[in-house]
Amino acid sequence: MSIGKRLIDLARSELNSLLDKAAEVDERDDRWGGELGGLSDDELEAELERRRRAREEADEAARGPRPASASRAGATDRASAGRARPEPPRRTAAGDQAVRKAYAALEVPPGSDFETVRRAYRRLMRKYHPDLHGGSPEAQRAATDLTQRLTEAYKLIEKQTRR
């Protein structure tokens, strides 16, 4: 038996043992399907938003009250209103599901700047390009479908941020 075959067999056995351990933890803990498993997409989105707000409130409480200099910052902003300020990055509408799915497909947080989106797109395309997965027709087809979805997501976000 060749060394390559032995390494592949070893990797498979390690992967299978990890999957078995994950299944045991999942059965004991019911971490993945318990509390949130039966929620619809809208309910899950609302629960995630509620948890995000609670986390932000806890972070703000941990930071303590705002210093008095923050109230003076508003006065300096008004005083410098005549000067040209750089425009903040544009954010997409929170309710636009297609854009949210596009950000999720590219594995970046919604509202990320275009440079972050571009880097993520290029990284994922290098990882899943069909030329790299030519071993079997199924792998080639899956890689082609995935890269098409990534490209569509990238173009949608590009169009949104260029507006």
Buried (B, 14 or more C-beta within 10 A) or exposed (E): EEEEEEEEEEEEEEEEEEEEEEEEEEEEEEEEEEEEEEEEEEEEEEEEEEEEEEEEEEEEEEEEEEEEEEEEEEEEEEEEEEEEEEEEEEEBEEEBEEBBBBBEBBEBEBBBEBEBBBEBBEEBBEEBBBEEBEEEEEEBEBBBEBBEBBEEBBEBBBEBBEE
